Amino acid sequence: MEVRGRYWNGAWGRMARRDIWLVSDGQLWRVRGRLGGDGGQEVSYGFRDEASARSMADRMVKTSAGTWRDLTEAVRQEANRPQTH
């Protein structure tokens, strides 16, 4: 699955942090939301089309507190960066 969207509410800490991922394999779309950083509580929703998946991600951002940041481009750049050993 390729990351097509990555969002973070700008908050640190187990109680305040929220993360959202929009991923796709080209046919199926999945929106994952996590409360509380690594090991936090997660929800996941599956969709057959991009518009529905993006709509869910937008709803999740709008209904959660914080100063949301779109990290999608940063994630893409990191994924495309040559690996050094």
Phi and psi restraints in degrees (range 20) as a CNS / XPLOR table:
assign (resid 1 and name C) (resid 2 and name N)
       (resid 2 and name CA) (resid 2 and name C) 1.0 -99.3 20.0 2
assign (resid 2 and name N) (resid 2 and name CA)
       (resid 2 and name C) (resid 3 and name N) 1.0 136.8 20.0 2
assign (resid 2 and name C) (resid 3 and name N)
       (resid 3 and name CA) (resid 3 and name C) 1.0 -73.3 20.0 2
assign (resid 3 and name N) (resid 3 and name CA)
       (resid 3 and name C) (resid 4 and name N) 1.0 120.7 20.0 2
assign (resid 3 and name C) (resid 4 and name N)
       (resid 4 and name CA) (resid 4 and name C) 1.0 -107.1 20.0 2
assign (resid 4 and name N) (resid 4 and name CA)
       (resid 4 and name C) (resid 5 and name N) 1.0 -14.4 20.0 2
assign (resid 4 and name C) (resid 5 and name N)
       (resid 5 and name CA) (resid 5 and name C) 1.0 -159.2 20.0 2
assign (resid 5 and name N) (resid 5 and name CA)
       (resid 5 and name C) (resid 6 and name N) 1.0 141.2 20.0 2
assign (resid 5 and name C) (resid 6 and name N)
       (resid 6 and name CA) (resid 6 and name C) 1.0 -145.0 20.0 2
assign (resid 6 and name N) (resid 6 and name CA)
       (resid 6 and name C) (resid 7 and name N) 1.0 123.7 20.0 2
assign (resid 6 and name C) (resid 7 and name N)
       (resid 7 and name CA) (resid 7 and name C) 1.0 -133.5 20.0 2
assign (resid 7 and name N) (resid 7 and name CA)
       (resid 7 and name C) (resid 8 and name N) 1.0 146.6 20.0 2
assign (resid 7 and name C) (resid 8 and name N)
       (resid 8 and name CA) (resid 8 and name C) 1.0 -140.9 20.0 2
assign (resid 8 and name N) (resid 8 and name CA)
       (resid 8 and name C) (resid 9 and name N) 1.0 138.9 20.0 2
assign (resid 8 and name C) (resid 9 and name N)
       (resid 9 and name CA) (resid 9 and name C) 1.0 -80.8 20.0 2
assign (resid 9 and name N) (resid 9 and name CA)
       (resid 9 and name C) (resid 10 and name N) 1.0 3.8 20.0 2
assign (resid 9 and name C) (resid 10 and name N)
       (resid 10 and name CA) (resid 10 and name C) 1.0 80.0 20.0 2
assign (resid 10 and name N) (resid 10 and name CA)
       (resid 10 and name C) (resid 11 and name N) 1.0 4.1 20.0 2
assign (resid 10 and name C) (resid 11 and name N)
       (resid 11 and name CA) (resid 11 and name C) 1.0 -103.6 20.0 2
assign (resid 11 and name N) (resid 11 and name CA)
       (resid 11 and name C) (resid 12 and name N) 1.0 144.1 20.0 2
assign (resid 11 and name C) (resid 12 and name N)
       (resid 12 and name CA) (resid 12 and name C) 1.0 -104.4 20.0 2
assign (resid 12 and name N) (resid 12 and name CA)
       (resid 12 and name C) (resid 13 and name N) 1.0 155.1 20.0 2
assign (resid 12 and name C) (resid 13 and name N)
       (resid 13 and name CA) (resid 13 and name C) 1.0 106.2 20.0 2
assign (resid 13 and name N) (resid 13 and name CA)
       (resid 13 and name C) (resid 14 and name N) 1.0 150.1 20.0 2
assign (resid 13 and name C) (resid 14 and name N)
       (resid 14 and name CA) (resid 14 and name C) 1.0 -59.9 20.0 2
assign (resid 14 and name N) (resid 14 and name CA)
       (resid 14 and name C) (resid 15 and name N) 1.0 -35.9 20.0 2
assign (resid 14 and name C) (resid 15 and name N)
       (resid 15 and name CA) (resid 15 and name C) 1.0 -86.1 20.0 2
assign (resid 15 and name N) (resid 15 and name CA)
       (resid 15 and name C) (resid 16 and name N) 1.0 -25.8 20.0 2
assign (resid 15 and name C) (resid 16 and name N)
       (resid 16 and name CA) (resid 16 and name C) 1.0 -104.9 20.0 2
assign (resid 16 and name N) (resid 16 and name CA)
       (resid 16 and name C) (resid 17 and name N) 1.0 -25.5 20.0 2
assign (resid 16 and name C) (resid 17 and name N)
       (resid 17 and name CA) (resid 17 and name C) 1.0 -68.9 20.0 2
assign (resid 17 and name N) (resid 17 and name CA)
       (resid 17 and name C) (resid 18 and name N) 1.0 139.0 20.0 2
assign (resid 17 and name C) (resid 18 and name N)
       (resid 18 and name CA) (resid 18 and name C) 1.0 -134.7 20.0 2
assign (resid 18 and name N) (resid 18 and name CA)
       (resid 18 and name C) (resid 19 and name N) 1.0 137.3 20.0 2
assign (resid 18 and name C) (resid 19 and name N)
       (resid 19 and name CA) (resid 19 and name C) 1.0 -132.4 20.0 2
assign (resid 19 and name N) (resid 19 and name CA)
       (resid 19 and name C) (resid 20 and name N) 1.0 144.0 20.0 2
assign (resid 19 and name C) (resid 20 and name N)
       (resid 20 and name CA) (resid 20 and name C) 1.0 -134.5 20.0 2
assign (resid 20 and name N) (resid 20 and name CA)
       (resid 20 and name C) (resid 21 and name N) 1.0 134.9 20.0 2
assign (resid 20 and name C) (resid 21 and name N)
       (resid 21 and name CA) (resid 21 and name C) 1.0 -121.6 20.0 2
assign (resid 21 and name N) (resid 21 and name CA)
       (resid 21 and name C) (resid 22 and name N) 1.0 139.5 20.0 2
assign (resid 21 and name C) (resid 22 and name N)
       (resid 22 and name CA) (resid 22 and name C) 1.0 -117.4 20.0 2
assign (resid 22 and name N) (resid 22 and name CA)
       (resid 22 and name C) (resid 23 and name N) 1.0 115.7 20.0 2
assign (resid 22 and name C) (resid 23 and name N)
       (resid 23 and name CA) (resid 23 and name C) 1.0 -129.2 20.0 2
assign (resid 23 and name N) (resid 23 and name CA)
       (resid 23 and name C) (resid 24 and name N) 1.0 155.2 20.0 2
assign (resid 23 and name C) (resid 24 and name N)
       (resid 24 and name CA) (resid 24 and name C) 1.0 -151.0 20.0 2
assign (resid 24 and name N) (resid 24 and name CA)
       (resid 24 and name C) (resid 25 and name N) 1.0 150.0 20.0 2
assign (resid 24 and name C) (resid 25 and name N)
       (resid 25 and name CA) (resid 25 and name C) 1.0 -102.4 20.0 2
assign (resid 25 and name N) (resid 25 and name CA)
       (resid 25 and name C) (resid 26 and name N) 1.0 10.3 20.0 2
assign (resid 25 and name C) (resid 26 and name N)
       (resid 26 and name CA) (resid 26 and name C) 1.0 101.7 20.0 2
assign (resid 26 and name N) (resid 26 and name CA)
       (resid 26 and name C) (resid 27 and name N) 1.0 -21.0 20.0 2
assign (resid 26 and name C) (resid 27 and name N)
       (resid 27 and name CA) (resid 27 and name C) 1.0 -123.0 20.0 2
assign (resid 27 and name N) (resid 27 and name CA)
       (resid 27 and name C) (resid 28 and name N) 1.0 -47.9 20.0 2
assign (resid 27 and name C) (resid 28 and name N)
       (resid 28 and name CA) (resid 28 and name C) 1.0 -104.2 20.0 2
assign (resid 28 and name N) (resid 28 and name CA)
       (resid 28 and name C) (resid 29 and name N) 1.0 149.0 20.0 2
assign (resid 28 and name C) (resid 29 and name N)
       (resid 29 and name CA) (resid 29 and name C) 1.0 -120.8 20.0 2
assign (resid 29 and name N) (resid 29 and name CA)
       (resid 29 and name C) (resid 30 and name N) 1.0 144.5 20.0 2
assign (resid 29 and name C) (resid 30 and name N)
       (resid 30 and name CA) (resid 30 and name C) 1.0 -136.9 20.0 2
assign (resid 30 and name N) (resid 30 and name CA)
       (resid 30 and name C) (resid 31 and name N) 1.0 137.7 20.0 2
assign (resid 30 and name C) (resid 31 and name N)
       (resid 31 and name CA) (resid 31 and name C) 1.0 -115.5 20.0 2
assign (resid 31 and name N) (resid 31 and name CA)
       (resid 31 and name C) (resid 32 and name N) 1.0 123.0 20.0 2
assign (resid 31 and name C) (resid 32 and name N)
       (resid 32 and name CA) (resid 32 and name C) 1.0 -114.7 20.0 2
assign (resid 32 and name N) (resid 32 and name CA)
       (resid 32 and name C) (resid 33 and name N) 1.0 135.0 20.0 2
assign (resid 32 and name C) (resid 33 and name N)
       (resid 33 and name CA) (resid 33 and name C) 1.0 -123.3 20.0 2
assign (resid 33 and name N) (resid 33 and name CA)
       (resid 33 and name C) (resid 34 and name N) 1.0 139.6 20.0 2
assign (resid 33 and name C) (resid 34 and name N)
       (resid 34 and name CA) (resid 34 and name C) 1.0 -131.9 20.0 2
assign (resid 34 and name N) (resid 34 and name CA)
       (resid 34 and name C) (resid 35 and name N) 1.0 135.6 20.0 2
assign (resid 34 and name C) (resid 35 and name N)
       (resid 35 and name CA) (resid 35 and name C) 1.0 -107.6 20.0 2
assign (resid 35 and name N) (resid 35 and name CA)
       (resid 35 and name C) (resid 36 and name N) 1.0 119.3 20.0 2
assign (resid 35 and name C) (resid 36 and name N)
       (resid 36 and name CA) (resid 36 and name C) 1.0 99.7 20.0 2
assign (resid 36 and name N) (resid 36 and name CA)
       (resid 36 and name C) (resid 37 and name N) 1.0 20.8 20.0 2
assign (resid 36 and name C) (resid 37 and name N)
       (resid 37 and name CA) (resid 37 and name C) 1.0 73.2 20.0 2
assign (resid 37 and name N) (resid 37 and name CA)
       (resid 37 and name C) (resid 38 and name N) 1.0 -167.9 20.0 2
assign (resid 37 and name C) (resid 38 and name N)
       (resid 38 and name CA) (resid 38 and name C) 1.0 -52.2 20.0 2
assign (resid 38 and name N) (resid 38 and name CA)
       (resid 38 and name C) (resid 39 and name N) 1.0 131.6 20.0 2
assign (resid 38 and name C) (resid 39 and name N)
       (resid 39 and name CA) (resid 39 and name C) 1.0 79.5 20.0 2
assign (resid 39 and name N) (resid 39 and name CA)
       (resid 39 and name C) (resid 40 and name N) 1.0 4.3 20.0 2
assign (resid 39 and name C) (resid 40 and name N)
       (resid 40 and name CA) (resid 40 and name C) 1.0 -76.9 20.0 2
assign (resid 40 and name N) (resid 40 and name CA)
       (resid 40 and name C) (resid 41 and name N) 1.0 177.8 20.0 2
assign (resid 40 and name C) (resid 41 and name N)
       (resid 41 and name CA) (resid 41 and name C) 1.0 -74.0 20.0 2
assign (resid 41 and name N) (resid 41 and name CA)
       (resid 41 and name C) (resid 42 and name N) 1.0 132.8 20.0 2
assign (resid 41 and name C) (resid 42 and name N)
       (resid 42 and name CA) (resid 42 and name C) 1.0 -122.2 20.0 2
assign (resid 42 and name N) (resid 42 and name CA)
       (resid 42 and name C) (resid 43 and name N) 1.0 150.7 20.0 2
assign (resid 42 and name C) (resid 43 and name N)
       (resid 43 and name CA) (resid 43 and name C) 1.0 -126.7 20.0 2
assign (resid 43 and name N) (resid 43 and name CA)
       (resid 43 and name C) (resid 44 and name N) 1.0 154.9 20.0 2
assign (resid 43 and name C) (resid 44 and name N)
       (resid 44 and name CA) (resid 44 and name C) 1.0 -145.8 20.0 2
assign (resid 44 and name N) (resid 44 and name CA)
       (resid 44 and name C) (resid 45 and name N) 1.0 136.4 20.0 2
assign (resid 44 and name C) (resid 45 and name N)
       (resid 45 and name CA) (resid 45 and name C) 1.0 -129.0 20.0 2
assign (resid 45 and name N) (resid 45 and name CA)
       (resid 45 and name C) (resid 46 and name N) 1.0 135.4 20.0 2
assign (resid 45 and name C) (resid 46 and name N)
       (resid 46 and name CA) (resid 46 and name C) 1.0 -104.4 20.0 2
assign (resid 46 and name N) (resid 46 and name CA)
       (resid 46 and name C) (resid 47 and name N) 1.0 145.2 20.0 2
assign (resid 46 and name C) (resid 47 and name N)
       (resid 47 and name CA) (resid 47 and name C) 1.0 -140.7 20.0 2
assign (resid 47 and name N) (resid 47 and name CA)
       (resid 47 and name C) (resid 48 and name N) 1.0 156.4 20.0 2
assign (resid 47 and name C) (resid 48 and name N)
       (resid 48 and name CA) (resid 48 and name C) 1.0 -95.3 20.0 2
assign (resid 48 and name N) (resid 48 and name CA)
       (resid 48 and name C) (resid 49 and name N) 1.0 -12.1 20.0 2
assign (resid 48 and name C) (resid 49 and name N)
       (resid 49 and name CA) (resid 49 and name C) 1.0 -139.8 20.0 2
assign (resid 49 and name N) (resid 49 and name CA)
       (resid 49 and name C) (resid 50 and name N) 1.0 154.7 20.0 2
assign (resid 49 and name C) (resid 50 and name N)
       (resid 50 and name CA) (resid 50 and name C) 1.0 -63.7 20.0 2
assign (resid 50 and name N) (resid 50 and name CA)
       (resid 50 and name C) (resid 51 and name N) 1.0 -42.0 20.0 2
assign (resid 50 and name C) (resid 51 and name N)
       (resid 51 and name CA) (resid 51 and name C) 1.0 -59.2 20.0 2
assign (resid 51 and name N) (resid 51 and name CA)
       (resid 51 and name C) (resid 52 and name N) 1.0 -43.9 20.0 2
assign (resid 51 and name C) (resid 52 and name N)
       (resid 52 and name CA) (resid 52 and name C) 1.0 -65.7 20.0 2
assign (resid 52 and name N) (resid 52 and name CA)
       (resid 52 and name C) (resid 53 and name N) 1.0 -40.4 20.0 2
assign (resid 52 and name C) (resid 53 and name N)
       (resid 53 and name CA) (resid 53 and name C) 1.0 -65.5 20.0 2
assign (resid 53 and name N) (resid 53 and name CA)
       (resid 53 and name C) (resid 54 and name N) 1.0 -44.9 20.0 2
assign (resid 53 and name C) (resid 54 and name N)
       (resid 54 and name CA) (resid 54 and name C) 1.0 -64.8 20.0 2
assign (resid 54 and name N) (resid 54 and name CA)
       (resid 54 and name C) (resid 55 and name N) 1.0 -36.4 20.0 2
assign (resid 54 and name C) (resid 55 and name N)
       (resid 55 and name CA) (resid 55 and name C) 1.0 -61.3 20.0 2
assign (resid 55 and name N) (resid 55 and name CA)
       (resid 55 and name C) (resid 56 and name N) 1.0 -42.5 20.0 2
assign (resid 55 and name C) (resid 56 and name N)
       (resid 56 and name CA) (resid 56 and name C) 1.0 -65.6 20.0 2
assign (resid 56 and name N) (resid 56 and name CA)
       (resid 56 and name C) (resid 57 and name N) 1.0 -44.2 20.0 2
assign (resid 56 and name C) (resid 57 and name N)
       (resid 57 and name CA) (resid 57 and name C) 1.0 -60.6 20.0 2
assign (resid 57 and name N) (resid 57 and name CA)
       (resid 57 and name C) (resid 58 and name N) 1.0 -42.6 20.0 2
assign (resid 57 and name C) (resid 58 and name N)
       (resid 58 and name CA) (resid 58 and name C) 1.0 -61.8 20.0 2
assign (resid 58 and name N) (resid 58 and name CA)
       (resid 58 and name C) (resid 59 and name N) 1.0 -42.5 20.0 2
assign (resid 58 and name C) (resid 59 and name N)
       (resid 59 and name CA) (resid 59 and name C) 1.0 -62.2 20.0 2
assign (resid 59 and name N) (resid 59 and name CA)
       (resid 59 and name C) (resid 60 and name N) 1.0 -41.5 20.0 2
assign (resid 59 and name C) (resid 60 and name N)
       (resid 60 and name CA) (resid 60 and name C) 1.0 -63.4 20.0 2
assign (resid 60 and name N) (resid 60 and name CA)
       (resid 60 and name C) (resid 61 and name N) 1.0 -40.9 20.0 2
assign (resid 60 and name C) (resid 61 and name N)
       (resid 61 and name CA) (resid 61 and name C) 1.0 -64.2 20.0 2
assign (resid 61 and name N) (resid 61 and name CA)
       (resid 61 and name C) (resid 62 and name N) 1.0 -47.2 20.0 2
assign (resid 61 and name C) (resid 62 and name N)
       (resid 62 and name CA) (resid 62 and name C) 1.0 -67.2 20.0 2
assign (resid 62 and name N) (resid 62 and name CA)
       (resid 62 and name C) (resid 63 and name N) 1.0 -25.7 20.0 2
assign (resid 62 and name C) (resid 63 and name N)
       (resid 63 and name CA) (resid 63 and name C) 1.0 -98.3 20.0 2
assign (resid 63 and name N) (resid 63 and name CA)
       (resid 63 and name C) (resid 64 and name N) 1.0 5.3 20.0 2
assign (resid 63 and name C) (resid 64 and name N)
       (resid 64 and name CA) (resid 64 and name C) 1.0 -117.2 20.0 2
assign (resid 64 and name N) (resid 64 and name CA)
       (resid 64 and name C) (resid 65 and name N) 1.0 141.5 20.0 2
assign (resid 64 and name C) (resid 65 and name N)
       (resid 65 and name CA) (resid 65 and name C) 1.0 -70.7 20.0 2
assign (resid 65 and name N) (resid 65 and name CA)
       (resid 65 and name C) (resid 66 and name N) 1.0 157.7 20.0 2
assign (resid 65 and name C) (resid 66 and name N)
       (resid 66 and name CA) (resid 66 and name C) 1.0 125.8 20.0 2
assign (resid 66 and name N) (resid 66 and name CA)
       (resid 66 and name C) (resid 67 and name N) 1.0 172.1 20.0 2
assign (resid 66 and name C) (resid 67 and name N)
       (resid 67 and name CA) (resid 67 and name C) 1.0 -100.9 20.0 2
assign (resid 67 and name N) (resid 67 and name CA)
       (resid 67 and name C) (resid 68 and name N) 1.0 91.2 20.0 2
assign (resid 67 and name C) (resid 68 and name N)
       (resid 68 and name CA) (resid 68 and name C) 1.0 -67.2 20.0 2
assign (resid 68 and name N) (resid 68 and name CA)
       (resid 68 and name C) (resid 69 and name N) 1.0 139.7 20.0 2
assign (resid 68 and name C) (resid 69 and name N)
       (resid 69 and name CA) (resid 69 and name C) 1.0 -122.5 20.0 2
assign (resid 69 and name N) (resid 69 and name CA)
       (resid 69 and name C) (resid 70 and name N) 1.0 137.1 20.0 2
assign (resid 69 and name C) (resid 70 and name N)
       (resid 70 and name CA) (resid 70 and name C) 1.0 -89.1 20.0 2
assign (resid 70 and name N) (resid 70 and name CA)
       (resid 70 and name C) (resid 71 and name N) 1.0 110.3 20.0 2
assign (resid 70 and name C) (resid 71 and name N)
       (resid 71 and name CA) (resid 71 and name C) 1.0 -99.9 20.0 2
assign (resid 71 and name N) (resid 71 and name CA)
       (resid 71 and name C) (resid 72 and name N) 1.0 9.9 20.0 2
assign (resid 71 and name C) (resid 72 and name N)
       (resid 72 and name CA) (resid 72 and name C) 1.0 -55.6 20.0 2
assign (resid 72 and name N) (resid 72 and name CA)
       (resid 72 and name C) (resid 73 and name N) 1.0 -49.8 20.0 2
assign (resid 72 and name C) (resid 73 and name N)
       (resid 73 and name CA) (resid 73 and name C) 1.0 -65.2 20.0 2
assign (resid 73 and name N) (resid 73 and name CA)
       (resid 73 and name C) (resid 74 and name N) 1.0 -39.5 20.0 2
assign (resid 73 and name C) (resid 74 and name N)
       (resid 74 and name CA) (resid 74 and name C) 1.0 -62.2 20.0 2
assign (resid 74 and name N) (resid 74 and name CA)
       (resid 74 and name C) (resid 75 and name N) 1.0 -39.7 20.0 2
assign (resid 74 and name C) (resid 75 and name N)
       (resid 75 and name CA) (resid 75 and name C) 1.0 -66.2 20.0 2
assign (resid 75 and name N) (resid 75 and name CA)
       (resid 75 and name C) (resid 76 and name N) 1.0 -41.5 20.0 2
assign (resid 75 and name C) (resid 76 and name N)
       (resid 76 and name CA) (resid 76 and name C) 1.0 -63.4 20.0 2
assign (resid 76 and name N) (resid 76 and name CA)
       (resid 76 and name C) (resid 77 and name N) 1.0 -44.4 20.0 2
assign (resid 76 and name C) (resid 77 and name N)
       (resid 77 and name CA) (resid 77 and name C) 1.0 -62.2 20.0 2
assign (resid 77 and name N) (resid 77 and name CA)
       (resid 77 and name C) (resid 78 and name N) 1.0 -41.0 20.0 2
assign (resid 77 and name C) (resid 78 and name N)
       (resid 78 and name CA) (resid 78 and name C) 1.0 -64.6 20.0 2
assign (resid 78 and name N) (resid 78 and name CA)
       (resid 78 and name C) (resid 79 and name N) 1.0 -41.2 20.0 2
assign (resid 78 and name C) (resid 79 and name N)
       (resid 79 and name CA) (resid 79 and name C) 1.0 -66.7 20.0 2
assign (resid 79 and name N) (resid 79 and name CA)
       (resid 79 and name C) (resid 80 and name N) 1.0 -31.3 20.0 2
assign (resid 79 and name C) (resid 80 and name N)
       (resid 80 and name CA) (resid 80 and name C) 1.0 -91.9 20.0 2
assign (resid 80 and name N) (resid 80 and name CA)
       (resid 80 and name C) (resid 81 and name N) 1.0 -4.7 20.0 2
assign (resid 80 and name C) (resid 81 and name N)
       (resid 81 and name CA) (resid 81 and name C) 1.0 -71.3 20.0 2
assign (resid 81 and name N) (resid 81 and name CA)
       (resid 81 and name C) (resid 82 and name N) 1.0 133.3 20.0 2
assign (resid 81 and name C) (resid 82 and name N)
       (resid 82 and name CA) (resid 82 and name C) 1.0 -59.6 20.0 2
assign (resid 82 and name N) (resid 82 and name CA)
       (resid 82 and name C) (resid 83 and name N) 1.0 139.0 20.0 2
assign (resid 82 and name C) (resid 83 and name N)
       (resid 83 and name CA) (resid 83 and name C) 1.0 -80.6 20.0 2
assign (resid 83 and name N) (resid 83 and name CA)
       (resid 83 and name C) (resid 84 and name N) 1.0 132.4 20.0 2
assign (resid 83 and name C) (resid 84 and name N)
       (resid 84 and name CA) (resid 84 and name C) 1.0 -112.6 20.0 2
assign (resid 84 and name N) (resid 84 and name CA)
       (resid 84 and name C) (resid 85 and name N) 1.0 145.0 20.0 2
